[in-house]
Amino acid sequence: MANSYTQLYVQVVFAVEGRQNLIPEQFRERIEKYICGIISNKKSKPLAVYCNPDHTHVLIGLHPCVSVSDIVRDIKTNTSKWINENRFSNGKFGWQTGYGAFTYSRSQIDAVVKYILTQPAHHKKMTFAEEYIQFLEKFGVEFDERYLFLGSE
């Protein structure tokens, strides 16, 4: 084929180091906008972002030349540095090393966007740990609970 045509939608979920509540509500929207800028600079489209106090959900329309691991690394590295430089968090801010990445079809995008943007209501019913395990099970990802939330960057 002469050209490449893709449709790549990925939801990425990652936690604050130690799953601490280090993302203050008063800075949440600024952090989300910063994440959108990082994604846009990687030739990709930010479709939804929500920073909970202890974890973040991002839905990305991924450009085919960008790997999931590279974009997650860039988001986490740059936001950690930016949050610390701007003192948006008490103490040193960092993300845990790992992340979850889950793909969706175009027909699912509206539902995923709604899910991400309604995180506060969702987390009145379920903890982040419960939510994350539910994602892993739904997508058939094998895991060991002992290692889900260890490590930092």
C-alpha beads as a LAMMPS data file, in Angstrom:
LAMMPS data file: protein, C-alpha beads

153 atoms
152 bonds

1 atom types
1 bond types

-500.0 500.0 xlo xhi
-500.0 500.0 ylo yhi
-500.0 500.0 zlo zhi

Masses

1 110.0

Atoms # bond

1 1 1 0.000 0.000 0.000
2 1 1 1.190 3.520 -0.696
3 1 1 -0.076 5.018 2.598
4 1 1 -0.655 3.848 6.153
5 1 1 -4.095 4.145 7.681
6 1 1 -4.660 3.393 11.326
7 1 1 -7.232 3.638 14.065
8 1 1 -5.478 3.108 17.389
9 1 1 -7.274 4.011 20.618
10 1 1 -5.529 3.238 23.901
11 1 1 -6.579 3.936 27.453
12 1 1 -3.600 4.206 29.757
13 1 1 -3.944 4.004 33.532
14 1 1 -1.090 4.722 35.939
15 1 1 -0.758 5.381 39.668
16 1 1 1.011 7.885 41.863
17 1 1 3.951 6.386 43.699
18 1 1 2.688 4.464 46.707
19 1 1 -0.868 5.222 45.518
20 1 1 -0.700 8.370 47.615
21 1 1 -3.220 11.177 47.123
22 1 1 -0.675 13.651 45.744
23 1 1 -2.633 15.292 42.913
24 1 1 -4.500 18.221 44.514
25 1 1 -7.874 19.149 43.015
26 1 1 -6.833 22.796 42.597
27 1 1 -4.069 21.743 40.157
28 1 1 -5.864 18.828 38.464
29 1 1 -7.007 20.687 35.321
30 1 1 -3.580 22.268 34.791
31 1 1 -1.934 18.849 35.020
32 1 1 -4.490 17.390 32.607
33 1 1 -3.822 20.169 30.088
34 1 1 -0.097 19.569 30.430
35 1 1 -0.626 15.862 29.699
36 1 1 -2.698 16.825 26.619
37 1 1 0.216 18.948 25.378
38 1 1 2.659 16.061 25.772
39 1 1 0.351 13.745 23.824
40 1 1 -0.175 16.322 21.052
41 1 1 3.581 16.851 20.770
42 1 1 3.896 13.095 20.135
43 1 1 1.673 13.370 17.006
44 1 1 -1.200 11.760 18.916
45 1 1 -4.647 12.938 20.051
46 1 1 -5.681 13.315 23.684
47 1 1 -9.324 12.204 23.777
48 1 1 -9.908 12.222 27.555
49 1 1 -7.768 12.773 30.640
50 1 1 -8.684 12.646 34.297
51 1 1 -6.214 12.953 37.146
52 1 1 -7.586 11.430 40.325
53 1 1 -5.663 12.221 43.520
54 1 1 -3.850 8.845 43.332
55 1 1 -4.023 7.769 39.673
56 1 1 -4.666 8.980 36.144
57 1 1 -6.665 7.757 33.145
58 1 1 -5.766 8.906 29.636
59 1 1 -7.475 7.954 26.365
60 1 1 -5.192 8.500 23.395
61 1 1 -5.715 8.358 19.653
62 1 1 -2.231 6.969 19.077
63 1 1 -0.165 7.933 16.033
64 1 1 1.201 4.749 14.388
65 1 1 4.847 5.812 14.739
66 1 1 4.526 6.240 18.526
67 1 1 4.766 3.274 20.871
68 1 1 2.597 3.034 23.952
69 1 1 5.665 2.648 26.172
70 1 1 7.303 5.778 24.724
71 1 1 4.257 7.998 25.155
72 1 1 3.636 6.739 28.702
73 1 1 7.297 7.300 29.581
74 1 1 7.134 10.844 28.218
75 1 1 3.874 11.632 30.036
76 1 1 5.123 10.296 33.351
77 1 1 8.637 11.738 33.169
78 1 1 7.576 15.191 32.033
79 1 1 4.606 15.533 34.388
80 1 1 6.652 14.390 37.397
81 1 1 9.298 17.000 36.658
82 1 1 6.708 19.721 35.962
83 1 1 4.626 18.947 39.078
84 1 1 7.771 19.056 41.242
85 1 1 9.085 22.267 39.637
86 1 1 5.732 23.982 40.204
87 1 1 5.336 22.539 43.707
88 1 1 1.837 21.271 42.950
89 1 1 2.297 18.457 45.450
90 1 1 3.483 18.234 49.043
91 1 1 6.833 16.469 48.973
92 1 1 8.485 14.822 45.975
93 1 1 5.994 13.699 43.347
94 1 1 6.490 10.565 41.254
95 1 1 4.570 7.883 39.389
96 1 1 4.817 4.152 39.979
97 1 1 6.895 2.355 37.370
98 1 1 4.196 0.358 35.619
99 1 1 0.961 1.136 33.845
100 1 1 -2.033 -0.523 32.251
101 1 1 -2.818 -0.025 28.568
102 1 1 -6.072 -1.184 27.043
103 1 1 -7.227 -0.866 23.426
104 1 1 -10.684 -0.003 22.172
105 1 1 -12.588 0.100 18.903
106 1 1 -14.021 3.330 17.507
107 1 1 -17.532 2.302 18.556
108 1 1 -16.431 2.205 22.217
109 1 1 -14.794 5.653 22.354
110 1 1 -17.792 7.647 23.589
111 1 1 -18.337 5.228 26.466
112 1 1 -14.645 5.277 27.422
113 1 1 -14.536 9.090 27.334
114 1 1 -17.627 9.222 29.570
115 1 1 -16.079 6.682 31.932
116 1 1 -12.863 8.686 32.239
117 1 1 -14.576 12.049 32.703
118 1 1 -16.885 10.700 35.424
119 1 1 -14.115 9.290 37.603
120 1 1 -15.175 11.036 40.857
121 1 1 -18.638 9.431 40.776
122 1 1 -17.115 6.079 39.824
123 1 1 -14.679 6.123 42.735
124 1 1 -17.436 6.675 45.249
125 1 1 -18.341 3.046 44.539
126 1 1 -14.969 1.431 43.891
127 1 1 -11.326 1.937 44.930
128 1 1 -8.569 2.390 42.363
129 1 1 -7.139 -1.037 43.206
130 1 1 -10.534 -2.673 42.614
131 1 1 -10.988 -0.722 39.384
132 1 1 -7.545 -1.666 38.069
133 1 1 -7.992 -5.359 38.849
134 1 1 -11.369 -5.221 37.103
135 1 1 -9.676 -3.799 33.968
136 1 1 -7.035 -6.533 33.992
137 1 1 -9.656 -9.237 34.365
138 1 1 -11.970 -7.725 31.719
139 1 1 -9.149 -7.616 29.182
140 1 1 -7.817 -11.069 30.093
141 1 1 -4.456 -9.808 31.339
142 1 1 -2.664 -12.238 33.639
143 1 1 -1.275 -10.614 36.798
144 1 1 -0.020 -11.293 40.289
145 1 1 -1.665 -8.980 42.859
146 1 1 1.563 -8.946 44.899
147 1 1 3.271 -6.906 42.171
148 1 1 0.517 -4.572 40.945
149 1 1 1.475 -1.443 42.861
150 1 1 5.198 -1.728 43.621
151 1 1 8.031 0.521 42.500
152 1 1 8.387 4.115 41.407
153 1 1 10.031 6.177 38.726

Bonds

1 1 1 2
2 1 2 3
3 1 3 4
4 1 4 5
5 1 5 6
6 1 6 7
7 1 7 8
8 1 8 9
9 1 9 10
10 1 10 11
11 1 11 12
12 1 12 13
13 1 13 14
14 1 14 15
15 1 15 16
16 1 16 17
17 1 17 18
18 1 18 19
19 1 19 20
20 1 20 21
21 1 21 22
22 1 22 23
23 1 23 24
24 1 24 25
25 1 25 26
26 1 26 27
27 1 27 28
28 1 28 29
29 1 29 30
30 1 30 31
31 1 31 32
32 1 32 33
33 1 33 34
34 1 34 35
35 1 35 36
36 1 36 37
37 1 37 38
38 1 38 39
39 1 39 40
40 1 40 41
41 1 41 42
42 1 42 43
43 1 43 44
44 1 44 45
45 1 45 46
46 1 46 47
47 1 47 48
48 1 48 49
49 1 49 50
50 1 50 51
51 1 51 52
52 1 52 53
53 1 53 54
54 1 54 55
55 1 55 56
56 1 56 57
57 1 57 58
58 1 58 59
59 1 59 60
60 1 60 61
61 1 61 62
62 1 62 63
63 1 63 64
64 1 64 65
65 1 65 66
66 1 66 67
67 1 67 68
68 1 68 69
69 1 69 70
70 1 70 71
71 1 71 72
72 1 72 73
73 1 73 74
74 1 74 75
75 1 75 76
76 1 76 77
77 1 77 78
78 1 78 79
79 1 79 80
80 1 80 81
81 1 81 82
82 1 82 83
83 1 83 84
84 1 84 85
85 1 85 86
86 1 86 87
87 1 87 88
88 1 88 89
89 1 89 90
90 1 90 91
91 1 91 92
92 1 92 93
93 1 93 94
94 1 94 95
95 1 95 96
96 1 96 97
97 1 97 98
98 1 98 99
99 1 99 100
100 1 100 101
101 1 101 102
102 1 102 103
103 1 103 104
104 1 104 105
105 1 105 106
106 1 106 107
107 1 107 108
108 1 108 109
109 1 109 110
110 1 110 111
111 1 111 112
112 1 112 113
113 1 113 114
114 1 114 115
115 1 115 116
116 1 116 117
117 1 117 118
118 1 118 119
119 1 119 120
120 1 120 121
121 1 121 122
122 1 122 123
123 1 123 124
124 1 124 125
125 1 125 126
126 1 126 127
127 1 127 128
128 1 128 129
129 1 129 130
130 1 130 131
131 1 131 132
132 1 132 133
133 1 133 134
134 1 134 135
135 1 135 136
136 1 136 137
137 1 137 138
138 1 138 139
139 1 139 140
140 1 140 141
141 1 141 142
142 1 142 143
143 1 143 144
144 1 144 145
145 1 145 146
146 1 146 147
147 1 147 148
148 1 148 149
149 1 149 150
150 1 150 151
151 1 151 152
152 1 152 153
